[in-house]
Amino acid sequence: MEGIAILVGIGILLLASAVKVLNEYERGVIFRLGRLIGAKGPGIILLIPVVDRMRRISLRTIVSDVPPQDVITKDNVSVKVNAVLNFRVMDPNRAVVEVENYLYATGQLAQTTLRSILGQVELDDLLSEREKINRKLQEILDAHTDPWGIKVSLVEIKHVDLPPDMQRAMARQAEAERERRAKVIHAEGEYQAANRLADAAKIIEDHPMALQLRYLQTLSEVASENNSTTIFPLPIDLLSVFMKKAKE
């Protein structure tokens, strides 16, 4: 009886090892006596005990952080840069056969590529053209991981850590740029105002009565204030109009 119980137990263990259930997002890469059979799944997979060996591979997108890397830019500025990497397995067979550990290999490749590419750009480009650099990183990583059956879909630079002296220099540069813009705007306003005054002077030169009307308008504005006494000069040109009427 004990021998039968042992045989039944062994049979149950063999059956459990022979039946595998894979989720919708999983594939099982099967090796039979060391030789690649192929990827199967999802659902129930039947294996030959002892003979077959299966490795589970997830087809979902993997989001991996690239640790901060010390980078010296093209203009010799030392910065720390980290990034995020999105990739997924497109060919489970190649992901198992072509590389020992595709997760580790992809992460190491991302670190070296990040240092290499950012070392070829200047700091201003690193800060202002991230989208272009991200696209270049994604293309290079995707080309290198394609033989492994890996698709790199996104690379994003997350943070650029500048040294303190560089931060102060950039703050001074930004302040100087704001002052320059303020002066340019002020000068542009003075230029436009001067043009308007020149146009007004030309109109008054062509129409002398316009000056008199402006004078009367100014008097009206002064009279509207709460002043007990208002003294103003009376231009001779204004009297000349009344004298001409009197002569007529």
Secondary structure, 3 states (H helix, E strand, C coil): CHHHHHHHHHHHHHHHHHEEEECCCEEEEEEECCEEEEEECCEEEECCCCCEEEEEEECCCEEEEEEEEEEECCCCCEEEEEEEEEEEECCHHHHHHCCCCHHHHHHHHHHHHHHHHHCCCCHHHHHHCHHHHHHHHHHHHHHHHHHHCEEEEEEEEEEEECCHHHHHHHHHHHHHHHHHHHHHHHHHHHHHHHHHHHHHHHHHHHCHHHHHHHHHHHHHHHHCCCCCCCCCCCCHHHHHHHHHHHHC
